[in-house]
Amino acid sequence: MNIQKLKLKPYSPILLLVTILAFSGCSKSKPFVPTPTPTPVSSGDPAQYGTPYASVPATKDIVMYEVNIKTFPNANFAGVESRLDSIKALGVNVIWLMPIYPIGVLKASGSPYSVQDYEGVNSAFGTLSDLRALVTQAHSLGMAVILDWEANGTSWDNAWITSNPSWYIQNGGVIQQLSTYSDVAALNFSNQSMRLALIKAMKYWVFTANVDGYRCDFADNPPADFWTQALDTLNNITTHKLIYLAEGTASTEISSGFQLDYAFDYYGSIKSLFAGSSTPSSLFATNATEISSIPASGTKLRYITNHDDASSDGSTITEYGGKQGALAAFAIVSYMGGVPLIYSSQEVGYPSAINFFNNVPVDYTANPDMVAAYKQILAFRAAHEAIKTGALTQYNDANIVAFEKTSGTDDVLILANTKNATETFNVPAPLQGTTWVNGYTGGNVTFSTQYTLQPYSYLAFKR
């Protein structure tokens, strides 16, 4: 109600006299006391820290970097901050921080996804001030920051366990664990109070640490209407443009407001291709199927590893046949479609598996040749709208991933040898006699009927 419309005009002298006489005729009446102006109700949200970041990239332009804090110097926020310039130099514009919350101790496995306090900071990483400094510095360098969010359950020593046991799934009065995760107690999404508390905690970090969105773990598990409720609420924070990434594949997640979800099948397909157990045509088929499986408003996150895969499947160096194979795979991922992801350690060719439960110091000065190649791959992507939004034409070959992407006058051609052997590409008729510029070296190439590619080589051409 607009209080301004309720204000009365000043009394005239006659009206004032009539009013006084009326009150004086009332026996034992209490003196007239004007109703005070109502005090605005507080939203309960914390004050905004810092200035909301105004340069959050459009989804199509995102290049994401997953930060496993435990691989950085001193395994803390300051260690990550010390590497931000190098991360930015790769061509990254969005940083995803793996969980920054206190980890539960009761029934613990060491997983950072066992959250003891949704509004707390893991003291091993530093303080809230340290987190704010990291976010502020990332913003100053032109990078948005999103947090990892575990909406499915909490640790067994989270305060909610004792204060609000009805917020958890129970069987015979016993709180149940989440799926196969014995260190996580499963939240009950039928409880509206729990939902509101969870959403309140998500809003907390947008205001308190000035972050730019969330990567939501195991997003297929909560009901779609929860994500609609949560993201609609977050979108009411009009001072921020927020990024939402779902670790899931359900089309309902995109309909609920996520801009990005996972390319699980594509990851499996490209691994299989480099292992020699599938063909480029199967990768193209997976690409098309994944894209068609979600609403047009959504985009796939494409990767050759992430924290789960680096733990279970090992280094990209072993997965893709060495440094050059890993680079070829990343070029394909970056150019075929969707948004590319780099997992911290990948760009320097860390040679071993990384268990993200543990501190694993990585030498981020290793393999500068690989770092330079990552920069080159991503610089070409940034320069071409065709890669981000263009129509794809595939050229079938048994060993070479070959495709063209066009958007208006922007036209690019990608060739990648998926074999650790010299291979000959049989140039299709539409490309024969055409001249292209090598996007990495600047030299011209006119295609005849065949073109030779060295082992695991990859090339990006432009008209």
C-alpha positions as CSV (number, residue, x, y, z in Angstrom):
1,M,0.0,0.0,0.0
2,N,1.3,3.5,-0.9
3,I,1.4,5.5,2.4
4,Q,1.7,8.7,0.5
5,K,-1.8,8.3,-0.8
6,L,-3.2,8.1,2.7
7,K,-2.1,11.5,3.9
8,L,-4.9,13.9,4.6
9,K,-5.1,17.5,3.6
10,P,-4.6,20.2,6.4
11,Y,-7.7,20.8,8.5
12,S,-9.7,24.0,8.0
13,P,-10.5,25.9,11.2
14,I,-14.2,24.9,11.2
15,L,-13.4,21.3,10.7
16,L,-10.8,21.4,13.5
17,L,-13.4,22.9,15.9
18,V,-16.0,20.3,15.1
19,T,-13.4,17.6,15.6
20,I,-12.5,19.0,19.1
21,L,-16.1,19.2,20.2
22,A,-16.8,15.7,19.0
23,F,-14.0,14.3,21.1
24,S,-14.9,16.4,24.1
25,G,-18.4,14.9,24.1
26,C,-17.1,11.3,24.5
27,S,-17.0,10.4,28.2
28,K,-13.8,8.7,29.4
29,S,-12.3,8.7,25.9
30,K,-8.6,8.3,25.6
31,P,-6.7,11.1,23.9
32,F,-6.3,10.7,20.1
33,V,-2.9,9.3,19.2
34,P,-2.0,9.3,15.5
35,T,-1.0,6.0,14.0
36,P,2.8,5.9,13.5
37,T,4.2,5.3,10.0
38,P,4.8,1.6,9.5
39,T,8.5,0.6,9.6
40,P,9.5,-1.2,6.4
41,V,10.0,-5.0,6.9
42,S,13.6,-6.1,6.4
43,S,14.2,-8.8,3.9
44,G,16.7,-10.5,6.3
45,D,19.4,-10.4,3.6
46,P,22.9,-9.3,4.6
47,A,24.2,-6.0,3.4
48,Q,25.8,-6.0,-0.1
49,Y,29.6,-6.4,0.1
50,G,31.5,-4.6,-2.6
51,T,30.1,-3.5,-6.0
52,P,28.2,-6.1,-8.0
53,Y,30.3,-7.3,-11.0
54,A,28.9,-5.6,-14.1
55,S,30.8,-7.6,-16.7
56,V,29.5,-11.2,-16.2
57,P,29.9,-12.7,-19.7
58,A,27.0,-13.9,-21.9
59,T,26.7,-17.7,-21.7
60,K,28.0,-18.2,-25.2
61,D,31.2,-16.3,-24.3
62,I,32.0,-18.2,-21.1
63,V,35.4,-19.9,-20.7
64,M,35.3,-21.6,-17.3
65,Y,38.1,-22.6,-15.0
66,E,37.4,-25.0,-12.1
67,V,39.5,-24.1,-9.1
68,N,40.5,-27.0,-6.8
69,I,41.9,-24.9,-4.0
70,K,43.9,-27.8,-2.6
71,T,46.1,-27.8,-5.7
72,F,47.2,-24.2,-5.3
73,P,50.1,-22.7,-3.2
74,N,49.4,-23.2,0.5
75,A,46.0,-24.8,-0.4
76,N,44.2,-21.6,0.5
77,F,42.4,-18.6,-1.0
78,A,45.6,-16.5,-1.0
79,G,47.3,-19.2,-3.0
80,V,44.5,-19.0,-5.6
81,E,44.6,-15.3,-5.7
82,S,48.3,-15.4,-6.4
83,R,47.6,-17.3,-9.6
84,L,44.7,-15.2,-10.9
85,D,46.8,-13.4,-13.4
86,S,47.9,-16.7,-14.9
87,I,44.4,-18.0,-15.0
88,K,43.1,-14.9,-16.7
89,A,45.9,-15.1,-19.3
90,L,44.6,-18.5,-20.5
91,G,41.5,-16.7,-21.8
92,V,39.3,-17.5,-18.8
93,N,36.4,-15.2,-17.8
94,V,34.6,-17.3,-15.2
95,I,36.1,-19.1,-12.2
96,W,34.2,-21.9,-10.4
97,L,35.5,-22.4,-6.8
98,M,35.0,-25.9,-5.5
99,P,33.2,-26.0,-2.1
100,I,34.5,-23.3,0.3
101,Y,32.4,-24.4,3.3
102,P,33.5,-26.2,6.6
103,I,33.5,-29.9,6.1
104,G,31.7,-32.2,8.4
105,V,33.6,-34.4,10.9
106,L,31.0,-36.9,11.9
107,K,30.9,-39.9,9.6
108,A,33.4,-38.0,7.4
109,S,35.1,-39.1,4.3
110,G,37.0,-35.8,3.7
111,S,34.7,-34.8,0.8
112,P,34.1,-31.1,0.5
113,Y,30.6,-31.8,-0.5
114,S,29.7,-32.8,3.1
115,V,28.8,-29.3,4.2
116,Q,28.8,-28.5,7.9
117,D,27.7,-24.9,7.6
118,Y,26.1,-23.4,4.5
119,E,27.1,-19.9,5.6
120,G,30.6,-20.7,6.9
121,V,34.1,-20.6,5.4
122,N,36.5,-23.5,5.7
123,S,39.2,-22.2,8.0
124,A,41.8,-24.3,6.2
125,F,41.3,-22.0,3.2
126,G,41.3,-18.7,5.1
127,T,38.6,-16.3,6.3
128,L,35.6,-14.6,4.8
129,S,37.9,-11.5,4.3
130,D,40.3,-13.7,2.3
131,L,37.4,-15.0,0.1
132,R,36.2,-11.5,-0.5
133,A,39.7,-10.4,-1.5
134,L,39.9,-13.3,-4.0
135,V,36.5,-12.4,-5.5
136,T,37.4,-8.7,-5.7
137,Q,40.7,-9.4,-7.4
138,A,39.1,-11.8,-9.9
139,H,36.5,-9.1,-10.7
140,S,39.2,-6.5,-11.2
141,L,40.9,-8.8,-13.7
142,G,37.7,-9.3,-15.7
143,M,36.6,-12.7,-14.3
144,A,33.3,-13.7,-12.7
145,V,33.3,-16.1,-9.7
146,I,30.8,-18.8,-9.0
147,L,30.6,-21.1,-6.0
148,D,30.0,-24.8,-5.8
149,W,26.7,-25.6,-4.1
150,E,25.6,-28.9,-2.5
151,A,21.8,-28.6,-2.3
152,N,21.1,-32.3,-1.7
153,G,22.3,-32.8,1.9
154,T,24.5,-31.8,4.7
155,S,27.1,-33.3,6.9
156,W,25.9,-35.3,9.9
157,D,27.1,-32.6,12.3
158,N,25.4,-29.7,10.5
159,A,23.4,-27.7,13.1
160,W,20.2,-28.4,11.1
161,I,20.4,-32.1,12.1
162,T,19.5,-31.3,15.7
163,S,17.6,-28.0,15.2
164,N,15.4,-29.1,12.4
165,P,15.4,-32.9,11.9
166,S,12.2,-32.7,9.9
167,W,14.2,-31.0,7.2
168,Y,15.8,-34.4,6.4
169,I,14.4,-37.6,4.8
170,Q,13.6,-40.1,7.5
171,N,12.6,-43.7,7.7
172,G,11.0,-44.7,11.0
173,G,12.4,-41.5,12.6
174,V,15.9,-42.2,11.4
175,I,17.5,-39.6,9.1
176,Q,18.7,-41.2,5.9
177,Q,21.9,-40.8,4.0
178,L,22.0,-39.3,0.4
179,S,22.2,-42.1,-2.2
180,T,25.5,-43.9,-1.7
181,Y,27.1,-41.0,0.2
182,S,27.4,-42.2,3.8
183,D,28.9,-38.8,4.9
184,V,25.9,-36.8,3.7
185,A,22.4,-36.7,5.3
186,A,19.7,-36.3,2.7
187,L,17.5,-33.2,2.7
188,N,13.7,-33.4,2.5
189,F,12.5,-31.2,-0.4
190,S,8.9,-31.7,0.8
191,N,9.7,-29.4,3.7
192,Q,9.1,-25.8,2.6
193,S,11.0,-24.3,5.6
194,M,14.1,-26.3,4.6
195,R,13.8,-25.0,1.0
196,L,13.6,-21.4,2.2
197,A,16.6,-21.9,4.4
198,L,18.6,-23.3,1.6
199,I,17.6,-20.5,-0.7
200,K,18.4,-17.9,2.0
201,A,21.9,-19.4,2.2
202,M,22.4,-19.2,-1.5
203,K,21.4,-15.5,-1.4
204,Y,23.8,-15.0,1.5
205,W,26.9,-15.5,-0.6
206,V,25.7,-13.2,-3.4
207,F,25.5,-10.4,-0.9
208,T,28.2,-11.3,1.6
209,A,31.0,-12.3,-0.8
210,N,29.7,-10.6,-4.0
211,V,29.8,-13.9,-6.0
212,D,28.2,-14.3,-9.5
213,G,26.3,-17.5,-9.3
214,Y,26.5,-21.2,-8.6
215,R,27.6,-24.6,-10.0
216,C,25.0,-27.0,-8.4
217,D,26.2,-30.5,-7.5
218,F,24.1,-33.5,-8.4
219,A,21.4,-31.2,-9.8
220,D,19.3,-34.1,-11.1
221,N,18.4,-35.1,-7.5
222,P,16.3,-32.1,-6.2
223,P,12.8,-31.7,-7.8
224,A,12.6,-29.3,-10.7
225,D,10.2,-27.1,-8.8
226,F,12.9,-26.4,-6.2
227,W,15.3,-25.2,-8.8
228,T,12.6,-23.0,-10.3
229,Q,11.9,-21.6,-6.8
230,A,15.5,-21.1,-6.0
231,L,16.6,-19.5,-9.2
232,D,13.5,-17.3,-9.5
233,T,14.3,-16.0,-6.0
234,L,18.0,-15.4,-6.9
235,N,17.0,-13.6,-10.1
236,N,15.1,-11.1,-8.0
237,I,18.5,-9.7,-6.9
238,T,18.4,-7.2,-9.7
239,T,21.8,-5.8,-8.9
240,H,23.5,-9.0,-10.1
241,K,23.7,-11.0,-13.3
242,L,24.1,-14.6,-12.1
243,I,25.4,-17.7,-13.7
244,Y,23.8,-21.1,-13.0
245,L,25.5,-24.4,-14.0
246,A,23.8,-27.7,-13.2
247,E,25.7,-30.9,-12.7
248,G,23.0,-32.8,-14.5
249,T,21.4,-33.5,-17.8
250,A,17.7,-33.1,-17.2
251,S,16.0,-30.7,-19.7
252,T,13.9,-29.5,-16.8
253,E,16.9,-27.9,-15.2
254,I,17.3,-25.6,-18.2
255,S,13.6,-24.9,-18.1
256,S,14.0,-24.1,-14.4
257,G,16.5,-21.4,-15.1
258,F,20.0,-23.0,-15.4
259,Q,21.9,-21.7,-18.4
260,L,24.4,-24.6,-18.5
261,D,24.4,-28.3,-17.8
262,Y,26.9,-31.1,-18.1
263,A,28.0,-32.9,-21.2
264,F,28.5,-36.3,-19.6
265,D,27.9,-38.3,-22.8
266,Y,30.3,-36.1,-24.8
267,Y,33.0,-36.7,-22.3
268,G,32.5,-40.4,-22.6
269,S,32.5,-40.2,-26.3
270,I,35.7,-38.2,-26.8
271,K,37.5,-40.4,-24.3
272,S,36.4,-43.5,-26.3
273,L,37.5,-41.8,-29.5
274,F,41.0,-41.1,-28.3
275,A,41.2,-44.7,-26.9
276,G,40.5,-46.0,-30.4
277,S,37.2,-47.6,-29.5
278,S,34.9,-45.3,-31.5
279,T,34.9,-43.0,-34.5
280,P,34.5,-39.3,-35.2
281,S,31.0,-39.9,-36.5
282,S,30.0,-41.2,-33.1
283,L,31.3,-38.0,-31.5
284,F,29.3,-35.9,-33.9
285,A,26.2,-38.0,-33.1
286,T,26.7,-37.5,-29.4
287,N,27.1,-33.7,-29.9
288,A,23.9,-33.5,-31.8
289,T,21.9,-35.6,-29.4
290,E,23.1,-33.7,-26.3
291,I,22.3,-30.3,-27.9
292,S,18.8,-31.4,-29.0
293,S,18.1,-32.9,-25.5
294,I,17.8,-29.5,-23.8
295,P,15.8,-26.4,-24.5
296,A,17.4,-23.9,-26.9
297,S,18.1,-21.5,-24.1
298,G,20.6,-23.9,-22.6
299,T,24.2,-24.7,-23.3
300,K,26.4,-27.7,-22.6
301,L,29.6,-27.5,-20.5
302,R,32.2,-29.4,-22.4
303,Y,35.4,-30.7,-20.9
304,I,38.2,-33.3,-21.2
305,T,38.4,-33.7,-17.4
306,N,37.0,-32.2,-14.1
307,H,37.5,-32.9,-10.4
308,D,35.6,-36.1,-10.5
309,D,37.3,-37.4,-13.7
310,A,40.8,-36.4,-12.7
311,S,40.2,-38.4,-9.5
312,S,38.7,-41.5,-11.1
313,D,40.2,-41.5,-14.6
314,G,43.6,-39.9,-14.0
315,S,45.5,-37.2,-15.8
316,T,44.5,-36.0,-19.3
317,I,48.1,-36.9,-20.2
318,T,47.2,-40.6,-19.7
319,E,43.6,-40.4,-20.9
320,Y,44.4,-38.8,-24.3
321,G,47.8,-40.3,-25.2
322,G,50.2,-37.6,-24.0
323,K,50.5,-33.9,-24.0
324,Q,49.7,-33.4,-27.7
325,G,46.7,-35.8,-27.5
326,A,45.3,-33.8,-24.6
327,L,45.6,-30.6,-26.5
328,A,43.9,-32.0,-29.6
329,A,41.0,-33.2,-27.4
330,F,40.7,-29.8,-25.8
331,A,40.7,-28.1,-29.2
332,I,37.8,-30.3,-30.3
333,V,35.9,-29.7,-27.1
334,S,36.5,-25.9,-27.3
335,Y,35.4,-25.6,-30.9
336,M,32.6,-28.1,-31.6
337,G,30.0,-26.5,-29.4
338,G,29.0,-25.5,-25.8
339,V,31.2,-23.8,-23.2
340,P,34.7,-25.1,-22.5
341,L,36.0,-25.9,-19.0
342,I,39.6,-26.2,-17.8
343,Y,40.2,-28.0,-14.5
344,S,43.0,-26.6,-12.5
345,S,46.2,-28.6,-13.2
346,Q,45.0,-29.7,-16.7
347,E,46.7,-26.7,-18.4
348,V,50.2,-27.7,-17.0
349,G,49.8,-31.4,-17.8
350,Y,49.8,-32.7,-14.3
351,P,50.8,-36.3,-14.8
352,S,48.8,-38.1,-12.1
353,A,45.3,-38.6,-10.7
354,I,44.2,-36.0,-8.2
355,N,42.0,-37.0,-5.3
356,F,40.2,-33.8,-4.5
357,F,39.7,-34.9,-0.9
358,N,43.4,-34.3,-0.3
359,N,45.9,-31.5,-0.7
360,V,47.8,-32.2,-4.0
361,P,50.4,-29.5,-4.7
362,V,50.6,-28.8,-8.4
363,D,53.6,-27.1,-10.1
364,Y,51.8,-24.4,-12.1
365,T,55.1,-23.4,-13.8
366,A,55.4,-26.8,-15.5
367,N,55.0,-27.4,-19.2
368,P,54.9,-23.8,-20.4
369,D,54.5,-25.1,-24.0
370,M,51.1,-26.6,-23.0
371,V,50.0,-23.4,-21.3
372,A,50.9,-21.5,-24.5
373,A,48.8,-23.9,-26.5
374,Y,45.8,-23.5,-24.3
375,K,46.1,-19.8,-24.7
376,Q,46.2,-20.1,-28.5
377,I,43.2,-22.5,-28.7
378,L,41.1,-20.2,-26.5
379,A,42.2,-17.0,-28.3
380,F,41.0,-18.4,-31.6
381,R,37.6,-19.3,-30.0
382,A,37.3,-15.8,-28.6
383,A,37.9,-14.3,-32.0
384,H,35.2,-16.2,-33.8
385,E,31.5,-16.0,-33.3
386,A,31.1,-18.9,-35.7
387,I,32.6,-21.2,-33.1
388,K,30.3,-20.0,-30.3
389,T,27.0,-19.9,-32.2
390,G,27.6,-20.9,-35.8
391,A,25.9,-23.7,-37.8
392,L,28.0,-26.9,-37.9
393,T,28.8,-28.9,-41.0
394,Q,30.6,-32.2,-40.3
395,Y,33.0,-33.9,-42.7
396,N,33.2,-37.6,-42.1
397,D,36.6,-39.3,-41.8
398,A,37.7,-42.5,-40.0
399,N,40.4,-40.8,-37.9
400,I,40.1,-37.0,-38.4
401,V,37.5,-34.9,-36.6
402,A,36.7,-32.4,-39.3
403,F,34.0,-29.7,-39.2
404,E,33.2,-26.3,-40.4
405,K,31.2,-23.6,-38.5
406,T,29.7,-20.5,-40.0
407,S,27.9,-17.5,-38.7
408,G,27.2,-14.7,-41.2
409,T,30.6,-14.0,-42.9
410,D,32.6,-15.7,-40.2
411,D,33.7,-19.1,-41.4
412,V,36.1,-21.5,-39.6
413,L,37.3,-25.0,-40.3
414,I,38.7,-27.4,-37.7
415,L,40.8,-30.5,-38.3
416,A,42.0,-32.7,-35.5
417,N,43.9,-36.0,-35.8
418,T,42.7,-38.4,-33.0
419,K,45.5,-40.9,-33.7
420,N,49.1,-41.1,-32.5
421,A,50.1,-41.7,-36.1
422,T,50.4,-39.6,-39.3
423,E,47.0,-39.7,-41.0
424,T,45.7,-38.5,-44.4
425,F,42.5,-36.5,-44.5
426,N,40.5,-37.1,-47.7
427,V,39.3,-33.6,-48.5
428,P,35.6,-33.6,-49.3
429,A,34.5,-32.0,-52.6
430,P,33.0,-28.8,-51.0
431,L,36.5,-28.0,-49.6
432,Q,38.6,-28.9,-52.6
433,G,40.2,-25.8,-54.2
434,T,39.3,-23.5,-51.3
435,T,41.9,-21.3,-49.6
436,W,42.1,-20.8,-45.8
437,V,44.2,-18.9,-43.3
438,N,45.8,-20.9,-40.5
439,G,44.4,-19.3,-37.4
440,Y,47.5,-20.1,-35.4
441,T,50.3,-19.2,-37.8
442,G,48.7,-17.0,-40.3
443,G,49.9,-19.0,-43.4
444,N,47.6,-19.8,-46.3
445,V,46.4,-23.3,-47.2
446,T,44.6,-24.3,-50.4
447,F,43.2,-27.8,-50.2
448,S,43.5,-30.3,-53.0
449,T,42.1,-33.8,-52.6
450,Q,44.2,-34.9,-49.6
451,Y,45.8,-33.3,-46.6
452,T,48.3,-34.8,-44.2
453,L,48.1,-34.4,-40.4
454,Q,50.8,-35.3,-38.0
455,P,50.1,-37.5,-34.9
456,Y,47.5,-35.8,-32.6
457,S,47.8,-32.5,-34.5
458,Y,45.0,-30.0,-34.6
459,L,44.4,-27.1,-36.9
460,A,42.0,-24.1,-36.9
461,F,41.5,-22.3,-40.2
462,K,39.5,-19.1,-41.1
463,R,38.4,-17.8,-44.4
